[in-house]
Amino acid sequence: MTTHASSRMAVPRALAALTLSLGVALPALAEDPEPPLGVNVLEASFKWRPNYVSEDMLLHADKDANNWLHYGKDYQATRFSQLRQITQENVGKLVPKWNLSFGVTDAQDSQTTVVNGRIYVTASQNKVFSIDGETGRIIWKYEHPLPGDIGPRLCCEAVNRGVAVFKNMVYMATLDSHVVALDNTTGRVVWDVKLGDYTTGEIYTSMPLVANGKIVVGNSGSDVGANVGKITALDPDTGKMIWQRHTRPISADDPVAKTWKDGSWKTGGASAWLTGNYDPKTNTIFWGVGNPTPDFDPRVREGDNLYSNSTLALDADTGEIKHHFQYTPNGAWDYDGNNETILIDDEKGRKVWLHADRNGHLYSINRDSSKCNWVVPIARVNWVTGFKDNCRPVVNPDKVPAYDKVVTDIAPILDGGKEWHPAAYSPLTKLLYVPFIDSSMDIQAKQMEWKSGEWFLASKVLKANPYTGGVKAFNATTGELVWTRPQSTPATSGLVSTAGGLVFSGDAEGWFSALRDDTGETLWRFNVGTGIHGNPTTYNVHGKQYVAIVYGPGGGSLWPLVYGELFKHQNRGGGMIVFALPD
């Protein structure tokens, strides 16, 4: 009897196992008084989806040492990696492991996104590569077809800053104003939606943000065409629009239209061209807004020109503005406010965002109210004489562009005290590391008529004065400068800090460097053979730490105008090189 009973139970158990493996529902056997496990219908299905990225993975990317899942590594945008295999003691042994040529020579502003050893990286011309992070082998590649007449509409060459990952898809925003979702295993196009008209100058250049289950993207197109800034949230599975937030008025009925005199909001620009970040605890998206247009003639658009040169705190479900902070009201110098916000709790227990602005200042802002805690200069600044309540700048009238003369030595240059290249924060040192620029510019303004799809700068003279730059470290609680590491060229790459006590940085001469995070001392460097304009990242595969940098000079602002001198000693080229310790 015992043997017979055991054999009877073995059959339904085997069938249940078969049911689970095949995804087929089987009825209970007639002779069983109760079905297996007491369940009448037991079924499951499974489809192999390698490198699937869940919402939980994105939420806890700050605790994930292996991967690089967001533009800023985590939702806080710290660009801090917990990896510590490469240290201050052994970084001098770092060697190149593999190199990938992108096959194009335009500016390369990208960085890697890494999921379980699989790299996704973009190149200029809207190319996407899926790569084995250990060997550099290309698994698949995709190129979004671009219209032949798009070139004159591009502000800053045919750049792209990377792809977002979510579920089993990879998301890229394109120069011709599309967002494309690709199958992460094959590179096949799953959906493709159009968000704008590139012939007006509206383009998309930056990595999307995945926030609360939505794909969020911001547009470019202020300087070329004065297009209204837009932040758009899409359904990740279909591309259907969920909400869209304009970053300046599109109607006289908008209460902030009064901050643009004589209806100047109609050609006011203020695009949203750099990736924002997200606070899951408050369901708030933080997104930067660029300069008003015309760039250098503030007289034709008197007022604060909201929400130009600001950070917006948006409800992630609706896109509604909760609050904002404006860095440069009525901007006259192309000091975009797009730069990243880094979300930290400082040593005084304040919940803040840290923001290093192109206007030459570093800010600590309360992220629940947009109240400014402090503001300090990043490098030489003379367009302000001081600050009023809530860090509102007092403009130096001698540095406002004029029609009748060239205003000289305006500091900083429009590239900034800091350009778009992201800063990094270490929770170990409590320091913020800023890639800085030290330069000035000469400007003469002119009156200019707006035309769709054409440059709208309103400048007769625009001259860059000599450049320097480097990396600085600031106390994240007080703004005190802790150390500086100068260089002979401006900082043209983002930064990464690591638990190994290092800060990685690239420059326009092609040097990729590792610095001590406590002193700024250079411990290692390698020349990649051409200028670096992309961002470093670091990841782990099979217990080995790798550091990646995208290289290729170019981009916008004034610095590329002096590349002729650099190219006497280097060539253009675009690619990515990956380093690790010797085997």
C-alpha positions, 0 to 999 in steps of 0.5 A: 500500500505504501508503494502504491500510494507513493507512485500515485503521488509521483504522477501528479507531482511530475505533471505539475512540474511539467505544467510549470515548465511548459506553461500548460494548465492540467486538470487534477487527476480524477482519482485524487480527492484533492488536486496537487498542492490543493490547487485546481489550476496550476500554471506558469510561463517563462520567457527568457529576457536577459538583462531585464531591468526592474523598477526595483533595480532602478530604485536601488541603483545607489546600492548596486556596485556592479551596474551603471543604470542611470545617467548619474549612476543612481537617482540621486545623480551622485556618480559614486560607485561602491567598487573598490578593487581599483584603489589609490595604492594600485591605480598606477597599474591600470591598463587598457583592456579593449577599445571600440571605434564608433566609426564616426568622427563627430563630437562624442558626448556619451557614456555607458549604461551597464546591465549585468556585464552588458554595455549599451552606449551611443555614438554621434549620428544616433548609433547604439551599440550593445557590447560585451563589457568584458571583451568589447565584442559587439553583440548588436548595433543600431543606427537611427536614420537621420534626414539629410538636411538636419545638419544646419539645425544642430547646435553642437554637432550630431551628439547623443548622451546615452540610452536609458534601460527599463524592462527589456528595452533600451530607449534613445532620444534622437536628433530628429525629435523621435524617441526609439525603444529597442529590444535589449537582446536584439536591437530590434525597434519596438516602437518609435514616436515623434515628439517634434519637428527638427526643421524648426531647430528642435532636436533631442540629444540627451539620455532619457530618465526612467521615473516612476515607470515613465520614460521622461525626455527633454528637448533642445532647440533654444539657440537654433529656432527659439523653440519652447522647452518641453519635458515629456513623459511616455509610456515605456511599453507603447511610447504613448504620451502621458504628460508634457510640461512646457518650460516657458509660457505658450499662452498669455493666460499663463501667469508667468507670461508677465515675466516676459515683457511685450509677449517676448515669451513667444520666441523665448526658448528655454529648452530642457536639453539635459537629463534630470533626476528623480526623488522616489520618496517625494515622487519628484523629478528635478529637471534643468531649463536652459537659457532664454532667447535671444541669448545676448539681448535681454532688453527685448525680453525684460523680466525674469523670463521664467522658467529659463535658467532654472531647476524645476521640481515636477510631480512625476505623475502629472508634470505639474511644477511643485516649485522652482529655483532660478539661477540667472533671471533675465539671463544675458550671457547664455548661462543655461541652468540645465546642469544636474542636481545632486540629491544629498542629505548634508551633514546638517541634516538638510535635504538639498540639491547641489548644483554647479551652474554655468553662471559660475556658482555652486548652490545648495538648495532645499529640495522640498522648497527651493530655498537657497542655503548658500552660493559660492563661486566655482572660478572667477566671476564678475557678472554679479556684485552680490546676492539678495534674499534666496541667492538672487543675483545682483547684476553688474551693469558693466558686464551686460552686453550692449549694442554700441560697444564690445563689453570685454572680459565677462566672467565666466565665459558662456561655457560656464564656471561648469559646462554640462559635464556632470559633477560627482559626490562621494558619501565617504568624503562628503565632498562634491567634485566639480569639473570647472572652467576658468575663462571669460568672453567679449560680447557686443549685442545686436537687434535681431529678427527671429526666424524659425529654424535659424540661430537666434543669438543676437550678438555682433561680437562673441569672443572667447578669451584664454581658457584654463580649468580643472577639477575642484572639491567642495565641502558639500555642507558648507561650500568651502573649497577643499582642494583644486587640481588645475590643468591647461585646458578647460574641463571637458568631461564628467567625473566619477568618484569611487569607494577606492578613494578615486576620482576619474576625469578626462580633458581636451588634450586626451588625458584620462586621469585618476585623482586622489579623492581627498587631495586631488593628487594625480595618481595615474593618467593615460592619453587616449589619442584625441580629446575627451568630451564624454563621461567616465563610468565604472562597472564590475564583470565576474569580479573584475572592476572596469573603468570606461571613457567615451572619447571624441572632441567637439560639441557646443559652446566656444571651446571647439572654436580653438580646436584648430590649435589642438589638432596640430597635435592630435586627430579627431576620432570617436570611440570608447576605451576600457581599463582594468588592473592586469589579470 
